[in-house]
Amino acid sequence: MLRPATVSGPRLAGALAVLGGPAAASAEAALGLAGPAPAPDAPELSWWLIVLAVAVASMLAWGVVRLRLAAARRSERELRRVVELRTRELVSLGSLTEKINRAVRLEEVLEHVWDSFRMVVPYNRIGFADFDRETRLVRAVWARSDASEIKIDTGYSAPIDSTSLGRILETGTPRIIDDLERYLEGRPASTATAAVVAEGMRSSLTVPLKAMGRDVGFLFFSSQSTRAYSGEHVRLLESISGQLSLAIEKSRLYDRLLDATRQLEEANAKLEQLASTDGLTGVANRRIFDERLGVEWRRCGRSRQPLSLLMIDIDHFKRFNDLHGHLAGDTCLRAVAEILSSTVARAADLVARYGGEEFCAILPETPQEQAAGFAEELRRRIERREIEGVPGIPAVTVSIGVATEIPGDRRRAEDLVRRADASLYIAKNEGRNMVHSNPRIEVPDGFFDGEA
């Protein structure tokens, strides 16, 4: 009959030591083998205690391994979540900066910020203020708000040295204000903060903007909730503030270029107007008359439409000047030009000062009878009007010559001018203050067109 094997305590401890690690230690603790070595005469343990100890140690070891595996899986899942989050952030920020960089005008850039940045940072209001290094002024340029009324108007400015923004610009570090109302209690003189609080904002995040080492200005994000901003929002905005600053600076330079171009165009238009306008009367001058007559002559020739020309002369103007002086004569010329301009109102028509006291009117696509009736209306209106600023002087009168042609190969624009001038000469010779129109009159070169 077999006897159960026995093993001494030291031998069992030695066997457990072979397992090593936490499992051996746990088994020793479970079997009471830890601590001082037993006395030499301690009873020996049976072999099945060894098996039990090994089983306990294995279970404990497997539990430790499972715990470590679970912790590793949790770490892996968290790492994957962070990587996915950062990837989404990068994609979102890349999309945002792409939209911003496509914008040209400053307002377009800022509107993109308002429409797209909610995925990056919470806000109910965004404002942009630029910074002028020479004047050291911060000036409100643009703002959007969910509030019914924006309290800080565009153009509002303040010296940066009198505000807390100077420190933000100096350090380049965004600033979070968790409670604007409490902040305002400590700084009651801050008009900008008071205005934002009046819009219902309760916390803010101010981001300084720099482009190529140059201070650009500030973006102000504001929320209707307290403590709306954290270091994570600061991190995200700092990651794109450089590109955002460049886009804003680019758009500001473009706006300045557009403004300079507009001013140049206005100056050129004014110069062109001065070069094409009679300085005294404000109607077109002789150069514009010659150019326009050629254009209308060719156009009516292509369309086979009649072109009429009125030559208008103020009666006895030399005598008027001699009696009342040249200042009164200038007033008279301006009054006649005003009546002509207000009466000859079609877009294609043109009134011009031909020279001295003579005016002319180009009437495209106007038959001879209609042109003669129009000339008679002009004569009556001038006759009925007194010259303002020259009291005691009766209204002046005019004589008008009318000529009409359908331009053709055998005719020139100069022929139309000569015929109108000849009709004017006849009107003056027949008593003045009248209209003469004779479509069949032929005028030889050198015809006298001076005042009778």
Secondary structure, DSSP 4 states (H G I P E B T S, - for coil): -PPPPEE-HHHHHHHHHHH-HHHHHHHHHHHT--SSPPPTTPPPEEHHHHHHHHHHHHHHHHHHHHHHHHHHHHHHHHHHHHHHHHHHHHHHHHHHHHHHHH--SHHHHHHHHHHHGGGTS--SEEEEEEEETTTTEEEEEEEEESSSS-SS-TT-EEEGGGSTHHHHHHHT--EEES-HHHHHHH-TT-HHHHHHHHTT--EEEEEEEEETTEEEEEEEEEESSTT---HHHHHHHHHHHHHHHHHHHHHHHHHHHHHHHHHHHHHHHHHHHHHHB-TTT-SB-HHHHHHHHHHHHHHHHHHT--EEEEEEEETTHHHHHHHH-HHHHHHHHHHHHHHHHHH--STT-EEEEEETTEEEEEEET--HHHHHHHHHHHHHHHHH---TT-TT-PPP-EEEEEEEE---TT--HHHHHHHHHHHHHHHHHTTSSSEEE-TT----TT---S--
